[in-house]
Amino acid sequence: MRTTGLSRQLALSLSGMVLGVMLLLHVGFYLFYTIVTRFNPALVSPTVDSWPPTPSEWALIAILTVLGLFLAVHTALRLSRRILQPLNSVAESARQLARGDLSVRASSEDRSLGEAVGLVDDFNSMAERLERMTCELVTWNAAIAHELRTPVTILRGRLQGLAEGVFKPDEALFRSLLGQVEGLSRLIDDLRTLSLADSGHLSLQRAPVDLAAEIRAVVELLGPELQAAGLVPELTLEARTTCCDGARLRQVVLALLENARRHASPGALRISTARTDGAFVLSVEDAGPGISAELAAHIFEAFVRGEESRSRQSGGTGLGLAVVRAIVHAHHGRVACLPGSHGGTCFRVWLPEAS
């Protein structure tokens, strides 16, 4: 049977120890009898079956036994140190981790002990993920508090002004307050969607959907806002049915168009669909100003913004593209941020036709 890792090391060490003890006995007895019979035969038994052994032979047996025990203990101590070093490192790191030190990592000096090395690597992966999740939780809490503070402050100030008679109740003021409430609602909905996606409970209601028609409906809905931002939609849509969650996919299209409305320069907004290698492909490409490669690698993470000041002024929460990724992944698809062919940015979504 072929052995690897810790089993192989145990087999090799024990085999080497047994072989060493046997060689020690054979060589020791051979040298003893060769030398004694040549120089002083009286020190050994006159015949092979003589009993009891002579004092010299007892001394030889005792010496070889002690040397054999020393070799066995030495081998066992070396092997135990090699095995226990990574285990003790994991145990000590686990105690430090329990005390709150999430940066601690275990180590293994001998990489030949496969199972022990695997345990160390798994522990370090767990500790690294726990540290990353803790940092992300702190970041999320700070980001959510920051996003909630502005609309809540505005609502409190306006309502307090209404209560104290500082502001006169009129339609413009009520629409402003309604806009803040709608922003809070969008933030709550986005957070709920991301929470469901992270926990694996983002449910989909799949049905045959004509995504071309759905995309046209969303574009018509946002038509006035896109026009006000100077964006001119150019649609190249292939009318074919895809099995997906139509409501969720409308949410994806809406988020991509909202992202373009807030950040893209005035110009053409090219929206196209196609079929490629058994997948439905949706592309939304603007005319600029484009996204750097460093930002594109993290653009689908929550609360990531390009131009911070501009994003704040445009009212984005930094969750729209994270929601897009969550919904697309729930459909077993993928999404990417690519350089556009006209100097802008192209967001591309691939959805498998057969999920």
C-alpha positions as CSV (number, residue, x, y, z in Angstrom):
1,M,0.0,0.0,0.0
2,R,1.4,3.4,-1.0
3,T,1.6,5.8,1.9
4,T,2.0,9.6,1.9
5,G,2.5,12.4,4.4
6,L,2.4,11.5,8.1
7,S,1.8,7.8,7.4
8,R,4.9,7.7,5.2
9,Q,7.0,9.4,7.8
10,L,5.9,7.0,10.5
11,A,6.6,4.0,8.4
12,L,10.0,5.3,7.4
13,S,11.0,6.3,10.9
14,L,9.9,3.0,12.5
15,S,11.4,0.9,9.7
16,G,14.7,2.8,10.1
17,M,14.7,2.3,13.9
18,V,14.0,-1.4,13.6
19,L,16.7,-1.8,10.9
20,G,19.2,0.2,13.0
21,V,18.6,-2.0,16.1
22,M,18.9,-5.2,14.1
23,L,22.2,-4.0,12.5
24,L,23.4,-2.9,15.9
25,L,22.8,-6.4,17.4
26,H,24.3,-8.3,14.4
27,V,27.4,-6.1,14.1
28,G,27.8,-6.0,17.9
29,F,27.7,-9.8,18.4
30,Y,29.8,-10.4,15.3
31,L,32.6,-8.0,16.5
32,F,32.4,-9.3,20.1
33,Y,32.8,-12.9,19.2
34,T,35.4,-12.3,16.5
35,I,37.6,-10.3,18.8
36,V,37.1,-12.4,22.0
37,T,37.6,-15.8,20.3
38,R,40.8,-14.6,18.8
39,F,42.4,-13.0,21.9
40,N,40.7,-14.5,25.0
41,P,38.3,-17.4,24.3
42,A,37.7,-18.0,28.0
43,L,35.4,-15.0,28.1
44,V,32.7,-16.7,26.1
45,S,30.7,-19.9,26.5
46,P,32.6,-23.0,25.4
47,T,29.6,-24.3,23.3
48,V,26.7,-22.6,21.5
49,D,24.0,-24.1,23.8
50,S,25.8,-23.4,27.1
51,W,23.8,-21.7,29.8
52,P,23.9,-19.3,31.5
53,P,26.0,-16.9,29.5
54,T,29.3,-15.7,30.8
55,P,29.6,-12.3,32.5
56,S,31.1,-10.9,29.4
57,E,28.2,-12.0,27.3
58,W,25.8,-10.6,29.9
59,A,27.7,-7.3,29.7
60,L,27.4,-7.4,25.9
61,I,23.7,-8.1,26.0
62,A,23.2,-5.2,28.5
63,I,25.3,-2.8,26.4
64,L,23.5,-3.6,23.1
65,T,20.1,-3.4,24.9
66,V,21.0,0.1,26.2
67,L,22.2,1.2,22.8
68,G,19.1,-0.2,21.1
69,L,16.9,1.6,23.7
70,F,18.8,4.8,23.1
71,L,18.4,4.5,19.4
72,A,14.6,3.9,19.7
73,V,14.1,6.8,22.2
74,H,16.1,9.1,20.0
75,T,14.1,8.2,16.9
76,A,10.8,8.5,18.8
77,L,11.8,11.9,20.3
78,R,12.8,13.3,16.9
79,L,9.6,12.0,15.2
80,S,7.4,13.2,18.1
81,R,9.0,16.7,17.9
82,R,8.3,16.8,14.2
83,I,4.7,15.8,14.6
84,L,4.0,17.8,17.7
85,Q,5.5,21.1,16.4
86,P,2.7,21.9,14.0
87,L,0.0,20.5,16.4
88,N,1.4,22.7,19.3
89,S,1.5,25.7,17.0
90,V,-2.1,25.2,16.0
91,A,-3.1,24.7,19.7
92,E,-1.3,27.9,20.8
93,S,-2.7,29.9,17.8
94,A,-6.2,28.6,18.7
95,R,-5.8,29.9,22.2
96,Q,-4.6,33.3,21.0
97,L,-7.5,33.4,18.5
98,A,-9.9,32.7,21.3
99,R,-8.4,35.7,23.2
100,G,-9.2,37.9,20.2
101,D,-5.9,38.0,18.3
102,L,-7.2,37.4,14.8
103,S,-3.8,38.1,13.2
104,V,-2.2,34.9,14.7
105,R,-1.1,32.2,12.3
106,A,0.2,28.6,12.9
107,S,3.4,27.4,11.4
108,S,4.9,24.1,10.3
109,E,8.6,23.7,10.1
110,D,8.5,20.3,8.3
111,R,6.4,20.4,5.2
112,S,6.8,16.7,4.6
113,L,4.1,15.8,7.2
114,G,1.2,16.0,4.9
115,E,-1.7,15.7,7.3
116,A,-0.2,18.0,9.9
117,V,0.7,20.6,7.2
118,G,-2.9,20.3,5.9
119,L,-4.2,21.0,9.4
120,V,-1.9,24.1,9.7
121,D,-3.0,25.4,6.3
122,D,-6.7,24.9,7.1
123,F,-6.3,26.6,10.4
124,N,-4.5,29.6,8.8
125,S,-7.2,29.8,6.1
126,M,-9.9,29.8,8.8
127,A,-8.1,32.5,10.8
128,E,-7.5,34.6,7.7
129,R,-11.1,34.3,6.7
130,L,-12.3,35.2,10.2
131,E,-10.0,38.2,10.3
132,R,-11.2,39.3,6.9
133,M,-14.9,38.9,7.8
134,T,-14.4,40.8,11.0
135,C,-12.7,43.7,9.1
136,E,-15.5,43.6,6.5
137,L,-18.1,43.7,9.3
138,V,-16.5,46.7,10.8
139,T,-16.3,48.4,7.4
140,W,-19.9,47.5,6.6
141,N,-21.1,48.9,9.9
142,A,-19.2,52.1,9.4
143,A,-20.4,52.4,5.8
144,I,-24.0,51.7,6.6
145,A,-23.9,54.2,9.5
146,H,-22.4,56.8,7.1
147,E,-25.0,56.1,4.4
148,L,-27.9,56.4,7.0
149,R,-26.6,59.5,8.7
150,T,-27.1,61.9,5.8
151,P,-30.8,61.2,5.0
152,V,-31.7,60.8,8.6
153,T,-30.0,64.1,9.5
154,I,-31.9,65.8,6.6
155,L,-35.2,64.3,7.6
156,R,-34.8,65.3,11.3
157,G,-33.8,68.8,10.4
158,R,-36.7,69.3,8.0
159,L,-39.2,67.8,10.3
160,Q,-38.0,69.7,13.2
161,G,-38.2,72.9,11.1
162,L,-41.8,72.0,10.2
163,A,-42.7,71.4,13.8
164,E,-41.2,74.7,15.0
165,G,-42.6,76.7,12.1
166,V,-39.3,77.5,10.5
167,F,-40.3,75.9,7.2
168,K,-43.6,76.3,5.6
169,P,-45.2,73.1,4.4
170,D,-45.3,73.1,0.6
171,E,-45.1,70.5,-2.2
172,A,-41.4,71.0,-2.8
173,L,-40.5,70.3,0.8
174,F,-42.7,67.2,0.9
175,R,-41.2,65.9,-2.3
176,S,-37.7,66.5,-0.9
177,L,-38.6,64.5,2.2
178,L,-40.2,61.8,0.1
179,G,-36.9,61.6,-1.9
180,Q,-34.9,61.0,1.2
181,V,-37.4,58.3,2.4
182,E,-37.1,56.6,-1.1
183,G,-33.3,56.7,-0.8
184,L,-33.5,55.0,2.6
185,S,-35.9,52.4,1.1
186,R,-33.5,51.6,-1.7
187,L,-30.6,51.3,0.8
188,I,-32.7,48.9,2.9
189,D,-33.7,46.8,-0.1
190,D,-30.1,46.6,-1.4
191,L,-28.8,45.6,2.0
192,R,-31.5,42.9,2.2
193,T,-30.6,41.5,-1.2
194,L,-26.9,41.4,-0.4
195,S,-27.6,39.7,3.0
196,L,-29.8,37.1,1.3
197,A,-27.1,36.5,-1.3
198,D,-24.3,36.1,1.3
199,S,-26.4,33.6,3.3
200,G,-27.4,31.7,0.2
201,H,-31.1,32.4,0.6
202,L,-31.6,34.7,-2.4
203,S,-34.6,33.0,-3.9
204,L,-35.4,33.2,-7.6
205,Q,-38.7,32.8,-9.4
206,R,-37.6,31.4,-12.7
207,A,-39.8,31.6,-15.7
208,P,-39.5,32.1,-19.5
209,V,-38.8,35.8,-19.9
210,D,-38.3,38.0,-23.0
211,L,-35.4,40.0,-21.6
212,A,-35.4,42.3,-24.7
213,A,-38.9,43.5,-23.8
214,E,-37.9,43.8,-20.1
215,I,-34.9,45.9,-21.0
216,R,-37.0,48.2,-23.2
217,A,-39.4,48.7,-20.4
218,V,-36.7,49.7,-17.9
219,V,-35.1,52.1,-20.5
220,E,-38.5,53.7,-21.1
221,L,-39.0,54.0,-17.3
222,L,-35.7,55.8,-16.8
223,G,-35.9,57.7,-20.1
224,P,-36.5,61.1,-18.6
225,E,-33.6,60.7,-16.0
226,L,-31.3,59.4,-18.7
227,Q,-32.2,62.3,-21.0
228,A,-31.7,64.8,-18.2
229,A,-28.2,63.3,-17.7
230,G,-27.4,63.8,-21.4
231,L,-27.4,60.0,-22.2
232,V,-28.9,58.7,-25.4
233,P,-29.8,55.0,-25.2
234,E,-28.9,53.0,-28.3
235,L,-30.6,49.6,-28.2
236,T,-29.5,46.5,-30.0
237,L,-31.6,43.8,-28.6
238,E,-32.2,40.2,-29.7
239,A,-35.7,39.1,-28.9
240,R,-35.4,35.5,-27.5
241,T,-36.8,33.9,-24.3
242,T,-34.5,33.1,-21.4
243,C,-35.4,31.2,-18.2
244,C,-34.6,33.5,-15.3
245,D,-36.2,35.7,-12.6
246,G,-37.6,38.6,-14.6
247,A,-38.0,40.9,-11.6
248,R,-34.4,40.3,-10.5
249,L,-33.1,40.8,-14.0
250,R,-35.0,44.1,-14.2
251,Q,-33.3,45.1,-11.0
252,V,-29.9,44.3,-12.6
253,V,-30.7,46.4,-15.7
254,L,-32.0,49.3,-13.5
255,A,-28.9,49.3,-11.4
256,L,-26.6,49.3,-14.5
257,L,-28.6,52.2,-16.0
258,E,-28.6,54.1,-12.7
259,N,-24.9,53.7,-12.5
260,A,-24.4,55.1,-16.0
261,R,-26.8,58.0,-15.2
262,R,-24.8,59.0,-12.2
263,H,-21.3,58.5,-13.4
264,A,-21.1,58.4,-17.2
265,S,-20.4,61.4,-19.4
266,P,-23.2,62.7,-21.7
267,G,-23.3,60.8,-24.9
268,A,-24.5,57.5,-26.3
269,L,-25.4,54.7,-23.9
270,R,-25.2,51.4,-25.9
271,I,-27.4,48.6,-24.6
272,S,-27.1,45.3,-26.4
273,T,-27.9,41.6,-26.0
274,A,-26.6,38.5,-27.8
275,R,-26.2,34.8,-27.6
276,T,-22.7,33.4,-27.2
277,D,-21.7,29.8,-26.4
278,G,-25.1,28.9,-24.8
279,A,-25.2,32.1,-22.7
280,F,-27.3,35.2,-22.8
281,V,-25.0,38.3,-22.9
282,L,-26.1,41.8,-21.8
283,S,-23.8,44.7,-22.4
284,V,-24.2,48.3,-21.2
285,E,-21.5,50.6,-22.6
286,D,-21.1,54.3,-22.0
287,A,-19.0,56.9,-23.7
288,G,-16.7,57.8,-20.8
289,P,-14.9,58.8,-18.7
290,G,-13.9,55.1,-18.1
291,I,-12.7,53.2,-15.0
292,S,-9.2,52.4,-14.0
293,A,-8.0,48.8,-14.0
294,E,-7.4,49.0,-10.2
295,L,-11.0,50.2,-9.6
296,A,-12.5,47.8,-12.1
297,A,-11.1,44.8,-10.1
298,H,-13.2,45.9,-7.0
299,I,-16.1,47.8,-8.6
300,F,-18.6,45.1,-7.7
301,E,-17.8,45.1,-4.0
302,A,-20.2,46.9,-1.6
303,F,-19.6,50.6,-0.9
304,V,-16.9,50.9,-3.6
305,R,-17.0,54.2,-5.5
306,G,-14.9,55.7,-8.2
307,E,-14.8,59.4,-7.7
308,E,-15.8,59.7,-4.1
309,S,-16.9,63.3,-4.1
310,R,-18.9,62.9,-7.3
311,S,-20.5,59.7,-6.1
312,R,-21.6,61.4,-2.9
313,Q,-23.2,64.3,-4.8
314,S,-24.9,62.0,-7.2
315,G,-26.7,60.2,-4.4
316,G,-25.3,56.7,-4.9
317,T,-25.0,54.3,-2.0
318,G,-22.2,52.2,-3.5
319,L,-24.4,49.0,-3.4
320,G,-25.9,49.0,-6.9
321,L,-23.2,47.0,-8.6
322,A,-22.8,44.7,-5.6
323,V,-26.5,43.8,-6.0
324,V,-25.9,43.2,-9.7
325,R,-23.2,40.7,-8.9
326,A,-25.2,39.0,-6.2
327,I,-28.2,38.5,-8.6
328,V,-26.1,37.4,-11.5
329,H,-24.2,34.9,-9.3
330,A,-27.6,33.6,-8.0
331,H,-28.4,32.8,-11.7
332,H,-25.0,30.9,-12.0
333,G,-23.8,33.7,-14.3
334,R,-21.0,36.2,-14.2
335,V,-20.5,39.9,-14.6
336,A,-17.4,41.9,-15.6
337,C,-16.4,45.5,-15.9
338,L,-14.4,45.9,-19.2
339,P,-12.9,48.8,-21.1
340,G,-15.4,50.1,-23.6
341,S,-14.7,50.3,-27.3
342,H,-15.5,54.0,-27.4
343,G,-13.4,55.2,-24.4
344,G,-15.9,54.4,-21.7
345,T,-16.8,51.5,-19.6
346,C,-18.7,48.3,-20.6
347,F,-20.5,46.3,-18.0
348,R,-21.2,42.8,-19.4
349,V,-23.4,40.1,-17.9
350,W,-23.4,36.5,-18.9
351,L,-26.4,34.3,-18.0
352,P,-26.5,30.6,-18.8
353,E,-29.5,29.7,-21.0
354,A,-30.0,26.4,-19.1
355,S,-29.5,26.9,-15.3
